[in-house]
Amino acid sequence: MNIALLHYSAPPVVGGVESVMGQHARLMATAGHQVRIIAGRGDRLNADIPFVHLPLAGSRHAEILALKAELDAGRVPSNFQTKVELLAAELSRVLKDGDILIAHNVCSLHKNLALTAALKKLSERPKSPRLILWHHDLAWTTPRYRNELHAGYPWDLLSNDWPNALQVVVSELRRQELCQLLGISSDRVWVVPNGVDLNTFLKLETQTIQLIHQLELLDSEPLFLLPVRLTPRKNIELALHTLAALRDPFPAATLIVTGPMGPHNPANLQYFERLLALRSDLGLQESAHFLAELAEGFLPDAIIADFYRLADALFLPSREEGFGIPVLEAGLAGIPVFCADIPPLQAIGAGWATYFSPDDPPEKIAAQITSHLAASQTFHLRIKVRRRYSWDRIYAKHIAPLLAPEL
């Protein structure tokens, strides 16, 4: 599919719409589409996504600003239609081989009404690209723009339905506003939320990203981190039993044990084998992951730090610690700590961690964890963002269906 994305400006110009459009372009290109960005300002996004520079498509071009000043005052400039025809010709030229044109805010705002009118003219021509109007903001429902909008053409291009276009908004509020503005039913409007690039925002290493996808960690609720070597004093079997006890309140609970086997005691191999057998007995093969099975030796510190940023909580059931560095790291990462009430960990947490005895029944520990997380707004928001608002998930659930040829 040959897809073009249109806006007044594009990355590296900084702005919310520009950022979203850049993410969309990358996702579409990764999915195998031919993608290009058309804008009045900006630059090439990367080697796979060309930039088409149409100066008059911008909102800050001197001629467009002069038109806008007249239009804001309620006067249609004498050269307005000339600019419309020029822009329509330029759009027709650069889109002659296009299948889909996605216009971001061009038909929502009055920043360049000549471009809006040109796009309307283009959309009415036979064999023009399928048009998707992506509305982030709506001029007619924004009080601060009221004095700049007037009855009739071309302002009514922003308040009339375009029957041959597919309407997309970024939120349910925008859908309600658009339906009322255009007088159309809600089933005519698609809601596609904005998202966050988890890999970039969390600064994840390539190996971490591979592990996240391999283990499907974004579906975890919650994701517990146990960053220890595989030695008996770490009491990892209690973590497995507790994870099993959490399956009722949290069916998608997941445990990540990051460390390799302890290097100094041959008995550690036998301990690891017992842990694997216990995991199997408890039916936790899909929810308790030992990274020692996937990587040899110690993982780099950068990857361990990644898991602190991704995890929802630290779970540290050790029977013995000399100090307890993971509690410090969890504190910096801003995640809750559930740990054994042994003196070193008590000294570090000092009342800011949730403690349990290493000999407590797993059900009791699970109840403590459940009570804490159930009351945590931060935890629930983290889960919601991770499960619904990663760009990869938004693309798969919302954007890819919009691009289907049969739509």
Steps between C-alpha positions, in 0.01 A plus 500: 500500500631844405413734788556874534466697824422871476535776758620861516834388641683176573788377717751625597262792560392449861129458570245248615347437157845487340613240754191285448529521123864394522405198710224405256739525207758275668238242594354492149843469342592219739179323398619502139316800356660765282472817706580865441435818694376817330529830685591865474788461745705204618753253371547136408409276792739219407636319196171313450260794536552783250392857564310697236541873553202711393572847639143626454370208708652657810329721754787750530571572134479878443231471231291265714530731801380790285199296387424401858507859624230591249297186565514549878344839447218341300621595151582253224811638322479554125794264443363225728367281220825540308689350795240224527550403136878510537494278807252261340731463202801437723312243707376328186856481370657351813208262562453364148612151607351512851250255645422678829542858616482564874453869579581596859303803624487649150121470500464578869678832540507826306878539495507464119153506350641510149649157565168380644315621190759344269463169679122518463537565128742210466272262691217560252706397199472144365779260589629722779662324799272373773479785750527464878444817702683471832369755750710588803337839559178662379497874432121534512475349850792700643386831658830680440454464124140620488583854387709365211222285351216627285197377310535365149791388285780421575443486875212254460743244360587437865139456613344302214516124448727369225303185403784356292748519789554277800490695827747421780538670839741447788253473790139431588453869585614597151259244351206653687605850394551400137170313475312799639689741274449302178160355586613141448458184704778368722546189286635727226795602718794282601679565829875432483685608816850636511766290665850482635810336359590278795840406363608860455334641811648230725831505307492124456796305368460286188537178700238617748255571219559151363434344840184707548356372173623146546342472844197720421569711806275789400202282590624455857285623788700549713860441393724406796876536484734271694854611405704232676731209424356150515618398846300345788547796734295715261193287587372504143263212565297733723469739205361218287251391763390862552459550127275192492295641789456826307340334199148548634509880543758546223476228232765674291754546782855441375836452670837574344810356667796667334811336642713203396596217730733583785859454380658341803284205605436198269181432700344807341433298184294256705316791659416640156370161389277488810368845416417394146322190630305712751404744226363211298314352798336837566408550135700821472695426182338797322523745790829433686803571286863430582714707267780249562311275259523763228841662555830372631675673789413835650285734300648849455406758761315700234259212441440450872425873526253458214308241698479732800337762277264244351409308818207581726667385821813349649450164673796402717436198730864440601581315818840666512646822363815686588350827388216496241587719202175412313303698759708809420449448128125451542486823701665692216274330245193603701347155527358340817715255694372172646785342693599272785516655846867421553714768668692635196182549298317648798781751545484615138121506460449658841122478486467581130487138385244225557660229711422133556673212673696265273299224671156657449242298306493610135128574530568754774768673294274498195227668705742776606603560141141499376391749765784737417461487122122516504522838675776636274383745232852502357498124451165495321600786271830328414314185402251695290772688314711189442210291373308760296721791407823368356524609139541141382170401661319809375618429148391135509161569659398833350716620212561188292123437458458854363746420223324184385419524127140389557420779747 
